[in-house]
Amino acid sequence: MGSEKRPDSLEGMSEAERNAWQRIDTVVLRLARLIGRQMARDDFERRITAANDNRDDDVP
């Protein structure tokens, strides 16, 4: 496959090529979801930390 761009249509491809592109699409979407979830967790953690950052550090 190399650095080929994904074709707009899977028509005219062999079944093996179609399956390969479909698997690539599945993996890319799964990776995008994982990255998005991690970004959301990081953002949530930053907001929670900022919201709870009104403590007095001098108090034991």
CHARMM internal coordinates of N, CA and C (Angstrom, degrees):
IC EDIT
DIST 1 N 1 CA 1.4440
DIST 1 CA 1 C 1.5176
ANGL 1 N 1 CA 1 C 111.53
DIST 1 C 2 N 1.2994
ANGL 1 CA 1 C 2 N 119.03
DIHE 1 N 1 CA 1 C 2 N -38.07
DIST 2 N 2 CA 1.4609
ANGL 1 C 2 N 2 CA 121.66
DIHE 1 CA 1 C 2 N 2 CA 174.73
DIST 2 CA 2 C 1.5099
ANGL 2 N 2 CA 2 C 112.76
DIHE 1 C 2 N 2 CA 2 C 60.23
DIST 2 C 3 N 1.3266
ANGL 2 CA 2 C 3 N 115.57
DIHE 2 N 2 CA 2 C 3 N -136.24
DIST 3 N 3 CA 1.4621
ANGL 2 C 3 N 3 CA 120.70
DIHE 2 CA 2 C 3 N 3 CA -178.17
DIST 3 CA 3 C 1.5235
ANGL 3 N 3 CA 3 C 110.93
DIHE 2 C 3 N 3 CA 3 C -101.99
DIST 3 C 4 N 1.3166
ANGL 3 CA 3 C 4 N 116.84
DIHE 3 N 3 CA 3 C 4 N 26.83
DIST 4 N 4 CA 1.4527
ANGL 3 C 4 N 4 CA 120.83
DIHE 3 CA 3 C 4 N 4 CA 179.93
DIST 4 CA 4 C 1.5230
ANGL 4 N 4 CA 4 C 110.11
DIHE 3 C 4 N 4 CA 4 C -64.87
DIST 4 C 5 N 1.3441
ANGL 4 CA 4 C 5 N 115.19
DIHE 4 N 4 CA 4 C 5 N 145.81
DIST 5 N 5 CA 1.4501
ANGL 4 C 5 N 5 CA 119.68
DIHE 4 CA 4 C 5 N 5 CA 172.71
DIST 5 CA 5 C 1.5181
ANGL 5 N 5 CA 5 C 108.18
DIHE 4 C 5 N 5 CA 5 C -80.97
DIST 5 C 6 N 1.3078
ANGL 5 CA 5 C 6 N 115.87
DIHE 5 N 5 CA 5 C 6 N 150.71
DIST 6 N 6 CA 1.4555
ANGL 5 C 6 N 6 CA 118.86
DIHE 5 CA 5 C 6 N 6 CA 176.56
DIST 6 CA 6 C 1.5265
ANGL 6 N 6 CA 6 C 107.49
DIHE 5 C 6 N 6 CA 6 C -69.97
DIST 6 C 7 N 1.3084
ANGL 6 CA 6 C 7 N 117.18
DIHE 6 N 6 CA 6 C 7 N 130.69
DIST 7 N 7 CA 1.4674
ANGL 6 C 7 N 7 CA 119.49
DIHE 6 CA 6 C 7 N 7 CA 179.33
DIST 7 CA 7 C 1.5231
ANGL 7 N 7 CA 7 C 110.73
DIHE 6 C 7 N 7 CA 7 C -69.45
DIST 7 C 8 N 1.3389
ANGL 7 CA 7 C 8 N 115.78
DIHE 7 N 7 CA 7 C 8 N 153.44
DIST 8 N 8 CA 1.4599
ANGL 7 C 8 N 8 CA 120.44
DIHE 7 CA 7 C 8 N 8 CA 178.69
DIST 8 CA 8 C 1.5224
ANGL 8 N 8 CA 8 C 111.51
DIHE 7 C 8 N 8 CA 8 C -65.52
DIST 8 C 9 N 1.3126
ANGL 8 CA 8 C 9 N 116.40
DIHE 8 N 8 CA 8 C 9 N -30.23
DIST 9 N 9 CA 1.4568
ANGL 8 C 9 N 9 CA 121.34
DIHE 8 CA 8 C 9 N 9 CA -178.08
DIST 9 CA 9 C 1.5189
ANGL 9 N 9 CA 9 C 109.61
DIHE 8 C 9 N 9 CA 9 C -129.30
DIST 9 C 10 N 1.2998
ANGL 9 CA 9 C 10 N 115.79
DIHE 9 N 9 CA 9 C 10 N 144.41
DIST 10 N 10 CA 1.4586
ANGL 9 C 10 N 10 CA 120.39
DIHE 9 CA 9 C 10 N 10 CA 178.27
DIST 10 CA 10 C 1.5253
ANGL 10 N 10 CA 10 C 111.26
DIHE 9 C 10 N 10 CA 10 C -91.53
DIST 10 C 11 N 1.3278
ANGL 10 CA 10 C 11 N 116.32
DIHE 10 N 10 CA 10 C 11 N 1.67
DIST 11 N 11 CA 1.4606
ANGL 10 C 11 N 11 CA 120.44
DIHE 10 CA 10 C 11 N 11 CA 179.88
DIST 11 CA 11 C 1.5198
ANGL 11 N 11 CA 11 C 110.08
DIHE 10 C 11 N 11 CA 11 C -66.27
DIST 11 C 12 N 1.3074
ANGL 11 CA 11 C 12 N 115.52
DIHE 11 N 11 CA 11 C 12 N 145.19
DIST 12 N 12 CA 1.4537
ANGL 11 C 12 N 12 CA 120.66
DIHE 11 CA 11 C 12 N 12 CA 178.13
DIST 12 CA 12 C 1.5156
ANGL 12 N 12 CA 12 C 113.94
DIHE 11 C 12 N 12 CA 12 C 82.71
DIST 12 C 13 N 1.3172
ANGL 12 CA 12 C 13 N 116.78
DIHE 12 N 12 CA 12 C 13 N 2.49
DIST 13 N 13 CA 1.4633
ANGL 12 C 13 N 13 CA 120.43
DIHE 12 CA 12 C 13 N 13 CA 179.06
DIST 13 CA 13 C 1.5197
ANGL 13 N 13 CA 13 C 109.38
DIHE 12 C 13 N 13 CA 13 C -98.90
DIST 13 C 14 N 1.2916
ANGL 13 CA 13 C 14 N 114.61
DIHE 13 N 13 CA 13 C 14 N 158.02
DIST 14 N 14 CA 1.4614
ANGL 13 C 14 N 14 CA 118.79
DIHE 13 CA 13 C 14 N 14 CA 174.16
DIST 14 CA 14 C 1.5286
ANGL 14 N 14 CA 14 C 108.64
DIHE 13 C 14 N 14 CA 14 C -71.91
DIST 14 C 15 N 1.3001
ANGL 14 CA 14 C 15 N 115.86
DIHE 14 N 14 CA 14 C 15 N 162.96
DIST 15 N 15 CA 1.4637
ANGL 14 C 15 N 15 CA 120.24
DIHE 14 CA 14 C 15 N 15 CA 179.75
DIST 15 CA 15 C 1.5266
ANGL 15 N 15 CA 15 C 111.11
DIHE 14 C 15 N 15 CA 15 C -61.42
DIST 15 C 16 N 1.3174
ANGL 15 CA 15 C 16 N 116.80
DIHE 15 N 15 CA 15 C 16 N -37.46
DIST 16 N 16 CA 1.4684
ANGL 15 C 16 N 16 CA 120.81
DIHE 15 CA 15 C 16 N 16 CA 179.06
DIST 16 CA 16 C 1.5257
ANGL 16 N 16 CA 16 C 110.89
DIHE 15 C 16 N 16 CA 16 C -63.75
DIST 16 C 17 N 1.3388
ANGL 16 CA 16 C 17 N 116.99
DIHE 16 N 16 CA 16 C 17 N -41.62
DIST 17 N 17 CA 1.4706
ANGL 16 C 17 N 17 CA 120.10
DIHE 16 CA 16 C 17 N 17 CA 178.60
DIST 17 CA 17 C 1.5269
ANGL 17 N 17 CA 17 C 110.82
DIHE 16 C 17 N 17 CA 17 C -66.05
DIST 17 C 18 N 1.3332
ANGL 17 CA 17 C 18 N 116.61
DIHE 17 N 17 CA 17 C 18 N -43.32
DIST 18 N 18 CA 1.4763
ANGL 17 C 18 N 18 CA 120.06
DIHE 17 CA 17 C 18 N 18 CA 178.18
DIST 18 CA 18 C 1.5262
ANGL 18 N 18 CA 18 C 110.66
DIHE 17 C 18 N 18 CA 18 C -60.58
DIST 18 C 19 N 1.3274
ANGL 18 CA 18 C 19 N 116.34
DIHE 18 N 18 CA 18 C 19 N -44.34
DIST 19 N 19 CA 1.4633
ANGL 18 C 19 N 19 CA 119.96
DIHE 18 CA 18 C 19 N 19 CA 179.35
DIST 19 CA 19 C 1.5221
ANGL 19 N 19 CA 19 C 111.37
DIHE 18 C 19 N 19 CA 19 C -62.30
DIST 19 C 20 N 1.3270
ANGL 19 CA 19 C 20 N 116.29
DIHE 19 N 19 CA 19 C 20 N -40.18
DIST 20 N 20 CA 1.4703
ANGL 19 C 20 N 20 CA 120.04
DIHE 19 CA 19 C 20 N 20 CA 179.47
DIST 20 CA 20 C 1.5256
ANGL 20 N 20 CA 20 C 110.52
DIHE 19 C 20 N 20 CA 20 C -62.67
DIST 20 C 21 N 1.3406
ANGL 20 CA 20 C 21 N 117.77
DIHE 20 N 20 CA 20 C 21 N -46.49
DIST 21 N 21 CA 1.4594
ANGL 20 C 21 N 21 CA 120.69
DIHE 20 CA 20 C 21 N 21 CA -179.99
DIST 21 CA 21 C 1.5278
ANGL 21 N 21 CA 21 C 111.17
DIHE 20 C 21 N 21 CA 21 C -65.26
DIST 21 C 22 N 1.3189
ANGL 21 CA 21 C 22 N 116.83
DIHE 21 N 21 CA 21 C 22 N -38.02
DIST 22 N 22 CA 1.4631
ANGL 21 C 22 N 22 CA 119.70
DIHE 21 CA 21 C 22 N 22 CA 178.95
DIST 22 CA 22 C 1.5257
ANGL 22 N 22 CA 22 C 111.07
DIHE 21 C 22 N 22 CA 22 C -66.33
DIST 22 C 23 N 1.3146
ANGL 22 CA 22 C 23 N 117.43
DIHE 22 N 22 CA 22 C 23 N -38.40
DIST 23 N 23 CA 1.4685
ANGL 22 C 23 N 23 CA 120.25
DIHE 22 CA 22 C 23 N 23 CA 176.79
DIST 23 CA 23 C 1.5234
ANGL 23 N 23 CA 23 C 110.65
DIHE 22 C 23 N 23 CA 23 C -66.61
DIST 23 C 24 N 1.3278
ANGL 23 CA 23 C 24 N 116.74
DIHE 23 N 23 CA 23 C 24 N -40.54
DIST 24 N 24 CA 1.4712
ANGL 23 C 24 N 24 CA 120.30
DIHE 23 CA 23 C 24 N 24 CA 177.36
DIST 24 CA 24 C 1.5225
ANGL 24 N 24 CA 24 C 109.67
DIHE 23 C 24 N 24 CA 24 C -60.58
DIST 24 C 25 N 1.3364
ANGL 24 CA 24 C 25 N 117.01
DIHE 24 N 24 CA 24 C 25 N -45.79
DIST 25 N 25 CA 1.4648
ANGL 24 C 25 N 25 CA 120.61
DIHE 24 CA 24 C 25 N 25 CA 178.38
DIST 25 CA 25 C 1.5248
ANGL 25 N 25 CA 25 C 111.14
DIHE 24 C 25 N 25 CA 25 C -57.86
DIST 25 C 26 N 1.3226
ANGL 25 CA 25 C 26 N 116.66
DIHE 25 N 25 CA 25 C 26 N -43.49
DIST 26 N 26 CA 1.4601
ANGL 25 C 26 N 26 CA 121.32
DIHE 25 CA 25 C 26 N 26 CA -179.89
DIST 26 CA 26 C 1.5240
ANGL 26 N 26 CA 26 C 110.94
DIHE 25 C 26 N 26 CA 26 C -61.67
DIST 26 C 27 N 1.3130
ANGL 26 CA 26 C 27 N 116.45
DIHE 26 N 26 CA 26 C 27 N -45.44
DIST 27 N 27 CA 1.4676
ANGL 26 C 27 N 27 CA 120.86
DIHE 26 CA 26 C 27 N 27 CA -179.25
DIST 27 CA 27 C 1.5249
ANGL 27 N 27 CA 27 C 110.84
DIHE 26 C 27 N 27 CA 27 C -65.31
DIST 27 C 28 N 1.3241
ANGL 27 CA 27 C 28 N 117.19
DIHE 27 N 27 CA 27 C 28 N -42.86
DIST 28 N 28 CA 1.4665
ANGL 27 C 28 N 28 CA 120.81
DIHE 27 CA 27 C 28 N 28 CA -179.37
DIST 28 CA 28 C 1.5275
ANGL 28 N 28 CA 28 C 110.34
DIHE 27 C 28 N 28 CA 28 C -63.16
DIST 28 C 29 N 1.3261
ANGL 28 CA 28 C 29 N 117.31
DIHE 28 N 28 CA 28 C 29 N -43.92
DIST 29 N 29 CA 1.4624
ANGL 28 C 29 N 29 CA 119.89
DIHE 28 CA 28 C 29 N 29 CA 178.72
DIST 29 CA 29 C 1.5227
ANGL 29 N 29 CA 29 C 111.79
DIHE 28 C 29 N 29 CA 29 C -64.73
DIST 29 C 30 N 1.3173
ANGL 29 CA 29 C 30 N 116.98
DIHE 29 N 29 CA 29 C 30 N -40.04
DIST 30 N 30 CA 1.4691
ANGL 29 C 30 N 30 CA 120.51
DIHE 29 CA 29 C 30 N 30 CA 178.36
DIST 30 CA 30 C 1.5275
ANGL 30 N 30 CA 30 C 110.31
DIHE 29 C 30 N 30 CA 30 C -63.53
DIST 30 C 31 N 1.3162
ANGL 30 CA 30 C 31 N 116.58
DIHE 30 N 30 CA 30 C 31 N -43.57
DIST 31 N 31 CA 1.4616
ANGL 30 C 31 N 31 CA 120.97
DIHE 30 CA 30 C 31 N 31 CA 178.95
DIST 31 CA 31 C 1.5263
ANGL 31 N 31 CA 31 C 110.91
DIHE 30 C 31 N 31 CA 31 C -63.63
DIST 31 C 32 N 1.3259
ANGL 31 CA 31 C 32 N 117.06
DIHE 31 N 31 CA 31 C 32 N -42.12
DIST 32 N 32 CA 1.4638
ANGL 31 C 32 N 32 CA 120.76
DIHE 31 CA 31 C 32 N 32 CA 178.76
DIST 32 CA 32 C 1.5250
ANGL 32 N 32 CA 32 C 110.93
DIHE 31 C 32 N 32 CA 32 C -61.63
DIST 32 C 33 N 1.3353
ANGL 32 CA 32 C 33 N 116.80
DIHE 32 N 32 CA 32 C 33 N -40.90
DIST 33 N 33 CA 1.4662
ANGL 32 C 33 N 33 CA 120.04
DIHE 32 CA 32 C 33 N 33 CA 177.56
DIST 33 CA 33 C 1.5227
ANGL 33 N 33 CA 33 C 111.41
DIHE 32 C 33 N 33 CA 33 C -63.12
DIST 33 C 34 N 1.3244
ANGL 33 CA 33 C 34 N 116.31
DIHE 33 N 33 CA 33 C 34 N -43.92
DIST 34 N 34 CA 1.4661
ANGL 33 C 34 N 34 CA 119.93
DIHE 33 CA 33 C 34 N 34 CA 179.74
DIST 34 CA 34 C 1.5222
ANGL 34 N 34 CA 34 C 111.32
DIHE 33 C 34 N 34 CA 34 C -62.58
DIST 34 C 35 N 1.3191
ANGL 34 CA 34 C 35 N 116.86
DIHE 34 N 34 CA 34 C 35 N -43.49
DIST 35 N 35 CA 1.4670
ANGL 34 C 35 N 35 CA 120.85
DIHE 34 CA 34 C 35 N 35 CA 178.70
DIST 35 CA 35 C 1.5245
ANGL 35 N 35 CA 35 C 109.81
DIHE 34 C 35 N 35 CA 35 C -63.46
DIST 35 C 36 N 1.3301
ANGL 35 CA 35 C 36 N 116.70
DIHE 35 N 35 CA 35 C 36 N -43.99
DIST 36 N 36 CA 1.4608
ANGL 35 C 36 N 36 CA 120.71
DIHE 35 CA 35 C 36 N 36 CA 179.11
DIST 36 CA 36 C 1.5166
ANGL 36 N 36 CA 36 C 112.08
DIHE 35 C 36 N 36 CA 36 C -61.07
DIST 36 C 37 N 1.3224
ANGL 36 CA 36 C 37 N 116.63
DIHE 36 N 36 CA 36 C 37 N -42.47
DIST 37 N 37 CA 1.4661
ANGL 36 C 37 N 37 CA 120.07
DIHE 36 CA 36 C 37 N 37 CA 178.68
DIST 37 CA 37 C 1.5167
ANGL 37 N 37 CA 37 C 111.42
DIHE 36 C 37 N 37 CA 37 C -64.28
DIST 37 C 38 N 1.3286
ANGL 37 CA 37 C 38 N 116.72
DIHE 37 N 37 CA 37 C 38 N -41.40
DIST 38 N 38 CA 1.4626
ANGL 37 C 38 N 38 CA 119.58
DIHE 37 CA 37 C 38 N 38 CA 179.51
DIST 38 CA 38 C 1.5231
ANGL 38 N 38 CA 38 C 110.52
DIHE 37 C 38 N 38 CA 38 C -64.99
DIST 38 C 39 N 1.3369
ANGL 38 CA 38 C 39 N 116.63
DIHE 38 N 38 CA 38 C 39 N -40.82
DIST 39 N 39 CA 1.4641
ANGL 38 C 39 N 39 CA 120.03
DIHE 38 CA 38 C 39 N 39 CA 178.02
DIST 39 CA 39 C 1.5328
ANGL 39 N 39 CA 39 C 110.14
DIHE 38 C 39 N 39 CA 39 C -62.37
DIST 39 C 40 N 1.3309
ANGL 39 CA 39 C 40 N 117.19
DIHE 39 N 39 CA 39 C 40 N -40.78
DIST 40 N 40 CA 1.4663
ANGL 39 C 40 N 40 CA 120.75
DIHE 39 CA 39 C 40 N 40 CA 178.78
DIST 40 CA 40 C 1.5252
ANGL 40 N 40 CA 40 C 110.75
DIHE 39 C 40 N 40 CA 40 C -64.71
DIST 40 C 41 N 1.3460
ANGL 40 CA 40 C 41 N 117.05
DIHE 40 N 40 CA 40 C 41 N -42.12
DIST 41 N 41 CA 1.4732
ANGL 40 C 41 N 41 CA 120.28
DIHE 40 CA 40 C 41 N 41 CA 178.01
DIST 41 CA 41 C 1.5246
ANGL 41 N 41 CA 41 C 110.71
DIHE 40 C 41 N 41 CA 41 C -62.21
DIST 41 C 42 N 1.3318
ANGL 41 CA 41 C 42 N 116.73
DIHE 41 N 41 CA 41 C 42 N -44.32
DIST 42 N 42 CA 1.4660
ANGL 41 C 42 N 42 CA 120.58
DIHE 41 CA 41 C 42 N 42 CA 179.71
DIST 42 CA 42 C 1.5255
ANGL 42 N 42 CA 42 C 110.75
DIHE 41 C 42 N 42 CA 42 C -61.77
DIST 42 C 43 N 1.3320
ANGL 42 CA 42 C 43 N 116.83
DIHE 42 N 42 CA 42 C 43 N -43.76
DIST 43 N 43 CA 1.4579
ANGL 42 C 43 N 43 CA 121.05
DIHE 42 CA 42 C 43 N 43 CA 179.68
DIST 43 CA 43 C 1.5276
ANGL 43 N 43 CA 43 C 110.48
DIHE 42 C 43 N 43 CA 43 C -64.24
DIST 43 C 44 N 1.3226
ANGL 43 CA 43 C 44 N 116.72
DIHE 43 N 43 CA 43 C 44 N -43.94
DIST 44 N 44 CA 1.4641
ANGL 43 C 44 N 44 CA 121.20
DIHE 43 CA 43 C 44 N 44 CA 178.46
DIST 44 CA 44 C 1.5208
ANGL 44 N 44 CA 44 C 110.65
DIHE 43 C 44 N 44 CA 44 C -59.82
DIST 44 C 45 N 1.3277
ANGL 44 CA 44 C 45 N 116.56
DIHE 44 N 44 CA 44 C 45 N -45.85
DIST 45 N 45 CA 1.4679
ANGL 44 C 45 N 45 CA 120.98
DIHE 44 CA 44 C 45 N 45 CA -179.77
DIST 45 CA 45 C 1.5322
ANGL 45 N 45 CA 45 C 110.96
DIHE 44 C 45 N 45 CA 45 C -61.47
DIST 45 C 46 N 1.3308
ANGL 45 CA 45 C 46 N 117.30
DIHE 45 N 45 CA 45 C 46 N -42.36
DIST 46 N 46 CA 1.4707
ANGL 45 C 46 N 46 CA 120.40
DIHE 45 CA 45 C 46 N 46 CA 177.77
DIST 46 CA 46 C 1.5213
ANGL 46 N 46 CA 46 C 111.08
DIHE 45 C 46 N 46 CA 46 C -61.75
DIST 46 C 47 N 1.3273
ANGL 46 CA 46 C 47 N 116.93
DIHE 46 N 46 CA 46 C 47 N -42.19
DIST 47 N 47 CA 1.4700
ANGL 46 C 47 N 47 CA 120.09
DIHE 46 CA 46 C 47 N 47 CA -179.21
DIST 47 CA 47 C 1.5267
ANGL 47 N 47 CA 47 C 111.50
DIHE 46 C 47 N 47 CA 47 C -67.49
DIST 47 C 48 N 1.3128
ANGL 47 CA 47 C 48 N 117.29
DIHE 47 N 47 CA 47 C 48 N -41.18
DIST 48 N 48 CA 1.4696
ANGL 47 C 48 N 48 CA 120.86
DIHE 47 CA 47 C 48 N 48 CA 178.75
DIST 48 CA 48 C 1.5209
ANGL 48 N 48 CA 48 C 109.78
DIHE 47 C 48 N 48 CA 48 C -64.39
DIST 48 C 49 N 1.3197
ANGL 48 CA 48 C 49 N 116.64
DIHE 48 N 48 CA 48 C 49 N -44.09
DIST 49 N 49 CA 1.4622
ANGL 48 C 49 N 49 CA 120.85
DIHE 48 CA 48 C 49 N 49 CA 179.75
DIST 49 CA 49 C 1.5230
ANGL 49 N 49 CA 49 C 110.47
DIHE 48 C 49 N 49 CA 49 C -62.08
DIST 49 C 50 N 1.3245
ANGL 49 CA 49 C 50 N 117.16
DIHE 49 N 49 CA 49 C 50 N -43.16
DIST 50 N 50 CA 1.4589
ANGL 49 C 50 N 50 CA 120.81
DIHE 49 CA 49 C 50 N 50 CA 179.72
DIST 50 CA 50 C 1.5291
ANGL 50 N 50 CA 50 C 110.59
DIHE 49 C 50 N 50 CA 50 C -66.22
DIST 50 C 51 N 1.3172
ANGL 50 CA 50 C 51 N 117.82
DIHE 50 N 50 CA 50 C 51 N -38.64
DIST 51 N 51 CA 1.4627
ANGL 50 C 51 N 51 CA 121.51
DIHE 50 CA 50 C 51 N 51 CA -179.32
DIST 51 CA 51 C 1.5268
ANGL 51 N 51 CA 51 C 111.34
DIHE 50 C 51 N 51 CA 51 C -68.60
DIST 51 C 52 N 1.3136
ANGL 51 CA 51 C 52 N 117.58
DIHE 51 N 51 CA 51 C 52 N -29.85
DIST 52 N 52 CA 1.4659
ANGL 51 C 52 N 52 CA 121.53
DIHE 51 CA 51 C 52 N 52 CA -178.68
DIST 52 CA 52 C 1.5218
ANGL 52 N 52 CA 52 C 112.68
DIHE 51 C 52 N 52 CA 52 C -97.84
DIST 52 C 53 N 1.2923
ANGL 52 CA 52 C 53 N 117.99
DIHE 52 N 52 CA 52 C 53 N 12.55
DIST 53 N 53 CA 1.4585
ANGL 52 C 53 N 53 CA 121.56
DIHE 52 CA 52 C 53 N 53 CA -174.63
DIST 53 CA 53 C 1.5251
ANGL 53 N 53 CA 53 C 111.66
DIHE 52 C 53 N 53 CA 53 C -91.56
DIST 53 C 54 N 1.3299
ANGL 53 CA 53 C 54 N 117.64
DIHE 53 N 53 CA 53 C 54 N 36.23
DIST 54 N 54 CA 1.4630
ANGL 53 C 54 N 54 CA 120.28
DIHE 53 CA 53 C 54 N 54 CA 179.08
DIST 54 CA 54 C 1.5189
ANGL 54 N 54 CA 54 C 111.34
DIHE 53 C 54 N 54 CA 54 C -111.85
DIST 54 C 55 N 1.3085
ANGL 54 CA 54 C 55 N 116.34
DIHE 54 N 54 CA 54 C 55 N 26.43
DIST 55 N 55 CA 1.4616
ANGL 54 C 55 N 55 CA 120.64
DIHE 54 CA 54 C 55 N 55 CA 179.45
DIST 55 CA 55 C 1.5330
ANGL 55 N 55 CA 55 C 109.56
DIHE 54 C 55 N 55 CA 55 C -87.91
DIST 55 C 56 N 1.3009
ANGL 55 CA 55 C 56 N 115.38
DIHE 55 N 55 CA 55 C 56 N 158.68
DIST 56 N 56 CA 1.4562
ANGL 55 C 56 N 56 CA 121.38
DIHE 55 CA 55 C 56 N 56 CA 178.29
DIST 56 CA 56 C 1.5264
ANGL 56 N 56 CA 56 C 107.84
DIHE 55 C 56 N 56 CA 56 C -96.03
DIST 56 C 57 N 1.3158
ANGL 56 CA 56 C 57 N 117.51
DIHE 56 N 56 CA 56 C 57 N 112.99
DIST 57 N 57 CA 1.4629
ANGL 56 C 57 N 57 CA 121.90
DIHE 56 CA 56 C 57 N 57 CA -176.87
DIST 57 CA 57 C 1.5255
ANGL 57 N 57 CA 57 C 112.72
DIHE 56 C 57 N 57 CA 57 C -70.95
DIST 57 C 58 N 1.3373
ANGL 57 CA 57 C 58 N 118.55
DIHE 57 N 57 CA 57 C 58 N -15.64
DIST 58 N 58 CA 1.4645
ANGL 57 C 58 N 58 CA 121.16
DIHE 57 CA 57 C 58 N 58 CA -178.83
DIST 58 CA 58 C 1.5234
ANGL 58 N 58 CA 58 C 112.33
DIHE 57 C 58 N 58 CA 58 C -81.81
DIST 58 C 59 N 1.3095
ANGL 58 CA 58 C 59 N 117.82
DIHE 58 N 58 CA 58 C 59 N -14.11
DIST 59 N 59 CA 1.4629
ANGL 58 C 59 N 59 CA 121.38
DIHE 58 CA 58 C 59 N 59 CA -178.50
DIST 59 CA 59 C 1.5178
ANGL 59 N 59 CA 59 C 108.85
DIHE 58 C 59 N 59 CA 59 C -85.44
DIST 59 C 60 N 1.3576
ANGL 59 CA 59 C 60 N 117.26
DIHE 59 N 59 CA 59 C 60 N 129.27
DIST 60 N 60 CA 1.4750
ANGL 59 C 60 N 60 CA 119.68
DIHE 59 CA 59 C 60 N 60 CA -179.17
DIST 60 CA 60 C 1.5028
ANGL 60 N 60 CA 60 C 113.11
DIHE 59 C 60 N 60 CA 60 C -70.94
END
COOR INIT
IC SEED 1 N 1 CA 1 C
IC BUILD
